[in-house]
Structures are given as C-alpha cells and as structure tokens.
C-alpha cells in the first residue's frame, strides 16, 4: 500500500510542480477571514446540504492518483455514502480540459491554472485551499557563479525555466519584489527536467529547480548554490476546485463536503507522520540522505488547509496582473471571483475548530 502511495507522490511532485501543485503549506493561521459560506466575498451565504441521496456520484480529477492514495494511506477511503469516480491527469491543463468537457465535478490545481481557467472563461471555483511554509521552487546558480546571490542579481542574466508554468509565476513575483521585470532577464525556455543540463552546459546563468532535482544538481556541482526560494502565498498554495454545475447540485455539494472532510483528516495524518513521509518519499523514492530529507521537510512543512478567501486574493491578484503584463493572459481578471467559501465551516469542523 505504502509503496504505491510513495510512487504516486514522487511522480506527482515532478510532474505537477510546474503547475504550482507542489504541496507546500502555510500554517492554519494564514486564514484571516471568518468562517462562513458564500460563492465569493460579499455574496449571500450558501448552505451546504448534509444529505447525500442514494446513487450520487462525485467525479474527481486527480493527479497521478495522489488524492486517491493519500486517502487510502490515511484510512479515509472507507464507507463512502456515494460513489467516487476518479480520473487521473498529469498536471493542471489536461484537467481543465476535462472540466471544460463536463467530465469532472471536482479536482485540484495550483494558483497558475486557476488564473488561466478564469482568464479562459471556465465556470470553475476554488472551494478549498492548502499550502506549505515555502514554495517548491529554488533559484540555483550555474557552477562557479558567485556573482549571483539572489533574485536581485538576475538582471541581465540568462535564466532557465519553463514558460506558462508555476516556475514562471515564481520568477515573475520574485523579480517584481526585487524591483525587476521579466524583460530584465533573458529567458531560457526549457523543460523543468532540463534546467540542470542548461546550468551545467553554460546556456543559463541561473535556473528554477525543484526537489529532488535540486539536491541531485547541488551534489553533482559543489560550486553551484541555492540562492533563493519563495514564500509568496500563490507559489505555495493549491486549490480544490469544483464546477459551477456541481455547486448548483445539493447532492454534489453534500458529497463534496464529505470528500473535503476526508482530505483535511488525511493531511492531518500526513503531518503527524512526518518521519514516515520523509523516509518513504525523499529517502527511499528520491534516494536522498536522511539528513537531506529531514532538512527539506523541516523547511517546507506538510500540507494544511486554510480558509477561503483569507489572504490569498491580494497575492493572487498580483500574480494575475503579472501574467497579464507578461502577455500570458489576454486581459485583466478579478481573482476574487475565483473563490467559493461555502465550505469554510466544513474545513474548520474537520480541523477540530
């Protein structure tokens, strides 16, 4: 059972990180909004039914079976009062396509696909959010490049990352914080798995990387360095999303509430078994040393849910505006419309609040 879960988590980390589904979580104190429900801030609260009619099916978009196996590992996959029908994807874009085709009721994506879905006019809402203490990306230097010490050092440099992904989101926000623009750097648009090669070969001065690729690269190139990370909320957050049609169905929303409750409890299990997680994923699957595994876990933490919209709207709006400025989305969007807070009380109850 565990080996299957570990394999899926490891694959998910590498495949979905470029879409900001890196499971990086802030503590629950990140929620600053009161509990309650509503489709967006300022709208009339919407009651969530607790009655799940016989024959109800919840169609869940998963990413490499992560949610399915997380529930299984934590013992939260038994006695469903409804049918759970999983479809698995590699990343956010194909999942968004499935939502567009009406094939899904719920799923999860990162901040970047959520913005792109809104910009594309899809009828999707984020109904829950979870995050880590820091983002999943690291800024690495090419071997021997001691002149690059952080994000502010990137002006005029060649930076390797993959456009249109969470990596670009990380870079846009970090450059903006440093008083720079994307035009201040030379983009080396390359797949995430090829960043290390670009750095080693001299075609990039710096690059954005993720674990376990970061650890492997630094071990092989001792004169290279990790010189930056990110704590921006969109970079370390992911969202459970639902279709507008599902949210209009009392049966689907009742099933969604139950499913979210199970996820909250599953993440709590993960948090209370950090040693098992570090050993199973980072050591046995990624091949890192126990010391490195524990250091990574200490830095990132484990996933925890936060209340919506909480602090996310200003940060998400900034990211959306940066994407528009970079020409990645065609027009300005109001990201407050992305969030549906009706399940806040469900999340709070599952957290024991």
C-alpha positions in Angstrom: 0.0 0.0 0.0 2.7 2.5 1.0 4.9 1.8 -2.0 2.1 2.6 -4.3 1.4 5.8 -2.5 5.0 6.8 -2.4 5.4 6.2 -6.2 2.4 8.4 -6.9 3.6 11.2 -4.6 7.0 11.1 -6.1 5.7 11.2 -9.7 3.2 13.9 -8.8 6.0 16.1 -7.3 8.0 16.0 -10.5 5.1 16.2 -13.0 2.8 18.7 -11.3 5.2 21.1 -9.7 5.4 23.2 -12.8 1.7 23.9 -12.3 2.1 25.0 -8.7 0.7 21.9 -7.3 3.8 21.5 -5.2 2.4 20.7 -1.9 3.8 23.5 0.2 1.7 24.5 3.1 1.3 27.5 5.4 0.1 27.1 9.0 -3.6 27.5 9.6 -3.0 30.9 11.0 -2.9 32.1 7.3 -6.7 32.2 7.4 -7.8 35.7 8.3 -11.4 35.6 7.1 -14.3 34.5 9.4 -15.9 31.1 8.8 -19.0 31.0 6.7 -20.1 30.4 3.2 -20.7 32.2 0.0 -19.8 32.0 -3.6 -17.5 35.0 -3.3 -16.7 37.7 -0.8 -19.7 39.8 -0.1 -22.3 37.4 -1.5 -25.2 35.8 0.4 -24.0 32.7 2.3 -24.9 29.4 0.7 -26.0 26.5 2.8 -24.3 23.1 2.3 -26.6 20.1 2.4 -25.6 17.2 4.6 -27.9 14.8 2.9 -26.3 12.7 0.1 -29.0 10.9 -1.9 -28.5 7.3 -2.9 -26.9 7.0 -6.3 -24.8 10.2 -6.0 -21.5 10.1 -7.9 -18.7 12.6 -7.3 -16.3 12.7 -10.3 -12.9 13.6 -9.0 -10.0 14.9 -11.1 -6.8 13.5 -9.5 -3.1 14.0 -10.4 -1.3 10.6 -10.7 -3.7 9.2 -8.1 -2.3 11.4 -5.3 -5.7 12.2 -3.6 -6.9 8.6 -4.0 -3.7 7.1 -2.5 -3.5 9.8 0.2 -7.0 8.9 1.4 -6.1 5.2 1.2 -2.9 5.6 3.3 -4.7 7.6 6.0 -7.6 5.2 6.1 -10.1 7.9 4.9 -11.3 5.9 1.8 -13.8 3.7 3.5 -17.6 3.9 3.9 -18.3 6.5 1.3 -22.0 7.3 1.2 -21.7 8.0 -2.6 -19.6 6.7 -5.5 -16.2 8.3 -6.1 -15.2 8.2 -9.8 -11.6 9.1 -10.3 -9.9 10.4 -13.4 -6.2 10.9 -13.2 -4.1 13.6 -15.0 -0.6 14.8 -15.3 -0.8 18.5 -14.4 -3.5 21.1 -14.5 -4.1 21.9 -18.2 -5.5 18.4 -19.1 -7.6 18.5 -16.0 -9.0 21.9 -17.0 -9.8 20.4 -20.4 -11.8 17.6 -18.7 -13.7 20.2 -16.7 -14.5 22.1 -20.0 -15.9 18.9 -21.4 -18.2 18.4 -18.4 -16.4 15.2 -17.3 -15.5 16.3 -13.8 -17.2 17.7 -10.7 -14.1 18.5 -8.6 -10.3 18.3 -8.7 -7.3 20.2 -7.6 -4.8 22.6 -9.3 -2.3 25.3 -8.3 -2.6 29.0 -8.5 -1.4 29.3 -12.0 -4.0 27.0 -13.7 -6.7 28.7 -11.6 -5.8 32.0 -13.1 -5.6 30.6 -16.6 -9.0 28.9 -16.1 -10.6 32.2 -15.1 -8.9 34.1 -18.0 -10.4 31.4 -20.3 -13.9 31.9 -19.0 -14.3 28.4 -17.5 -17.0 28.0 -14.9 -14.8 26.8 -12.1 -14.4 27.9 -8.4 -11.8 27.2 -5.8 -13.7 25.7 -2.8 -10.8 24.9 -0.5 -7.1 25.8 -0.4 -4.0 24.2 1.1 -0.3 25.2 1.2 3.2 24.8 2.7 5.5 27.1 4.6 7.6 27.9 1.5 7.2 27.4 -2.2 8.5 24.3 -4.0 11.0 26.1 -6.4 14.6 27.0 -5.7 16.8 29.5 -7.6 20.1 27.8 -8.5 23.2 29.2 -10.0 25.4 27.7 -12.7 28.6 26.2 -11.3 31.0 28.8 -10.1 28.7 31.8 -10.5 29.3 33.5 -7.2 28.1 36.9 -8.6 24.5 35.7 -8.4 23.4 35.8 -4.8 19.6 36.1 -5.1 16.7 37.3 -7.2 18.0 40.9 -7.5 21.2 39.6 -9.0 19.4 38.2 -12.1 19.3 41.5 -14.1 21.0 40.9 -17.4 21.3 37.1 -16.7 20.1 34.1 -18.6 17.5 32.3 -16.5 16.3 28.8 -17.2 12.6 28.0 -16.5 9.5 26.8 -18.4 7.2 29.5 -19.6 3.5 29.3 -18.8 4.0 27.3 -15.6 4.3 27.9 -11.9 8.0 28.4 -12.5 7.2 31.5 -14.4 4.8 32.6 -11.7 7.6 32.2 -9.1 10.0 34.2 -11.3 7.5 37.0 -12.1 6.7 37.6 -8.4 10.3 37.3 -7.2 11.6 39.8 -9.9 8.7 42.2 -9.1 9.6 42.1 -5.4 13.3 42.8 -6.3 12.2 45.8 -8.5 12.8 44.0 -11.7 10.7 42.9 -14.7 10.8 39.8 -16.9 12.3 41.9 -19.6 15.3 42.5 -17.3 16.4 38.9 -17.8 17.0 36.6 -20.8 14.5 33.8 -20.7 15.9 30.3 -21.5 12.6 28.5 -22.0 13.2 24.8 -21.2 11.5 21.8 -19.6 12.0 21.6 -15.8 14.0 18.3 -16.2 16.5 20.1 -18.4 17.3 23.0 -16.2 20.3 21.3 -14.6 21.7 20.5 -18.0 21.4 24.1 -19.1 23.2 25.3 -16.0 26.0 22.8 -16.3 26.4 23.5 -20.0 26.6 27.2 -19.7 23.5 28.1 -21.6 21.9 29.6 -18.5 23.4 31.6 -15.6 20.7 30.6 -13.2 17.6 28.5 -13.2 14.5 27.5 -11.3 14.5 23.9 -9.9 12.5 21.6 -7.6 13.3 18.7 -5.4 14.7 16.1 -5.8 16.3 17.7 -8.9 17.8 20.5 -6.7 19.5 18.0 -4.4 20.9 16.0 -7.2 22.2 19.0 -9.0 23.9 20.5 -6.0 25.5 17.2 -5.1 27.0 16.9 -8.6 28.0 20.5 -8.8 29.5 21.6 -5.5 30.4 25.1 -6.8 26.8 25.8 -7.6 24.5 27.2 -5.0 20.9 27.6 -4.0 20.4 31.4 -3.6 16.7 31.9 -3.5 13.3 30.5 -2.7 9.8 32.0 -2.4 7.3 32.4 0.4 4.6 34.0 -1.8 1.3 32.5 -1.0 0.3 31.7 -4.6 3.6 29.8 -5.0 3.0 27.5 -2.1 -0.8 27.0 -2.5 -3.0 24.6 -4.3 -6.8 24.6 -4.6 -9.6 22.1 -4.6 -11.9 23.3 -7.5 -15.4 22.5 -8.4 -17.6 23.1 -11.5 -20.4 25.6 -11.3 -22.8 22.8 -12.3 -21.7 20.7 -9.3 -22.0 23.6 -7.0 -25.7 24.1 -8.1 -26.4 20.5 -7.1 -27.3 19.8 -3.4 -26.3 16.2 -3.8 -22.9 17.0 -5.3 -22.1 19.7 -2.7 -23.0 17.3 0.1 -20.6 14.8 -1.4 -18.0 17.5 -1.9 -18.3 18.4 1.8 -17.7 14.8 2.9 -14.8 14.4 0.5 -13.2 17.7 1.8 -13.6 16.5 5.4 -11.7 13.3 4.5 -8.9 15.3 2.8 -8.4 17.5 5.8 -8.1 14.5 8.0 -5.7 12.8 5.6 -3.4 15.8 5.5 -3.5 15.8 9.3 -2.3 12.2 9.2 0.5 13.2 6.9 1.5 16.0 9.4 1.6 13.6 12.3 3.7 11.0 10.4 6.4 13.2 9.0 9.2 10.8 9.7 7.4 8.1 7.7 6.8 10.5 4.9 10.4 11.8 4.8 11.8 8.2 4.7 9.3 6.8 2.3 9.4 9.7 -0.3 12.7 11.6 0.0 14.9 8.7 1.1 13.6 5.5 -0.5 12.0 7.0 -3.6 14.2 10.0 -4.3 17.4 8.5 -3.0 18.3 11.4 -0.7 20.2 11.0 2.6 18.1 11.0 5.7 19.7 14.3 6.7 18.8 16.0 3.5 15.3 14.6 3.6 14.7 15.9 7.1 16.1 19.3 6.2 13.7 19.6 3.2 10.7 18.6 5.3 11.7 21.0 8.1 11.9 23.8 5.5 8.7 23.1 3.6 6.4 21.6 6.3 3.4 19.4 5.4 0.2 20.5 3.8 -2.6 22.2 5.8 -5.9 23.7 4.7 -6.7 27.4 5.1 -9.9 29.3 4.9 -11.0 31.0 1.7 -10.5 33.6 0.6 -8.3 34.6 3.5 -5.1 36.3 2.5 -5.0 34.8 -1.0 -6.9 37.4 -3.0 -4.4 40.3 -3.0 -1.5 37.9 -3.7 -3.4 36.0 -6.4 -4.5 39.3 -8.0 -0.9 40.5 -8.1 0.1 37.2 -9.8 -2.7 37.5 -12.3 -1.7 41.1 -13.1 1.9 40.0 -13.6 0.8 37.2 -16.0 -1.2 39.8 -17.9 1.8 42.2 -18.1 3.9 39.3 -19.4 1.3 38.6 -22.1 0.4 35.2 -20.8 -3.3 36.1 -20.3 -5.2 38.5 -22.6 -7.0 40.8 -20.1 -7.2 41.7 -16.5 -9.2 39.4 -14.3 -10.8 39.9 -10.9 -9.5 36.9 -8.9 -12.0 37.4 -6.1 -14.4 35.7 -8.4 -12.3 32.5 -8.3 -13.2 31.6 -4.8 -16.3 30.0 -3.2 -16.2 30.0 0.6 -19.3 27.9 1.4 -17.2 25.0 2.6 -15.2 27.0 5.2 -17.2 25.7 8.1 -16.8 22.2 6.8 -13.0 22.6 6.7 -13.0 24.2 10.2 -15.0 21.4 11.7 -12.7 18.8 10.2 -9.7 20.6 11.7 -11.4 20.4 15.1 -12.1 24.2 15.3 
